[in-house]
């Protein structure tokens, strides 16, 4: 299998960037399988955070404060 992967890597290096992106997108799509348990965990976490926010127990940060350090000069 390593031989196949090595051959693929050599072939991929010669592809135009747009084709590399298409390939990466396809691979990631195949790897991104739904996981009901993980979805349930995230939904529970989101619910807890929303409830904490509504009850005033969660500190919030404005969009501006978050984004300012990441702005390009």
C-alpha positions in Angstrom: 0.0 0.0 0.0 2.9 2.4 0.7 4.0 1.9 -2.9 0.6 3.0 -4.2 0.6 6.0 -1.9 4.1 7.0 -2.9 3.1 6.8 -6.6 0.0 8.9 -5.9 2.0 11.5 -4.1 4.3 11.8 -7.1 1.4 12.2 -9.5 -0.4 14.7 -7.2 2.7 17.0 -7.2 2.3 17.5 -10.9 -1.4 18.5 -10.7 -2.5 22.1 -11.0 -3.5 23.6 -7.6 -7.2 23.6 -8.5 -7.0 19.8 -9.2 -5.2 19.3 -5.9 -8.0 21.2 -4.1 -10.6 19.1 -5.8 -8.8 16.0 -4.7 -8.5 17.2 -1.1 -12.2 18.1 -1.1 -13.2 14.7 -2.3 -11.0 12.9 0.2 -12.3 15.0 3.1 -15.9 14.4 2.0 -15.3 10.7 2.1 -13.7 10.9 5.6 -16.4 13.1 7.1 -18.8 10.4 8.2 -21.7 11.4 10.4 -21.3 10.3 14.0 -24.6 10.4 15.9 -22.9 10.1 19.3 -20.6 13.1 18.5 -23.5 15.1 17.2 -25.5 14.4 20.4 -22.5 15.5 22.6 -22.1 18.7 20.6 -25.9 19.4 20.8 -25.8 18.9 24.5 -22.9 21.3 24.9 -24.5 23.9 22.7 -27.7 23.7 24.8 -25.7 24.1 28.0 -23.9 27.1 26.6 -27.1 28.7 25.4 -28.7 28.2 28.8 -25.7 29.6 30.6 -25.7 32.6 28.2 -29.4 33.3 28.7 -28.9 33.0 32.5 -26.0 35.4 32.5 -23.5 32.8 33.7 -21.3 32.9 30.6 -18.9 35.7 29.8 -19.3 36.9 26.2 -16.9 38.5 23.8 -17.9 40.9 21.1 -17.2 40.0 17.5 -15.0 43.1 17.2 -12.9 42.1 20.1 -12.4 38.7 18.6 -11.6 39.8 15.1 -9.4 42.9 15.7 -6.2 40.9 16.5 -6.7 38.9 13.3 -7.1 41.8 10.9 -4.5 42.3 8.2 -2.4 45.4 8.5 
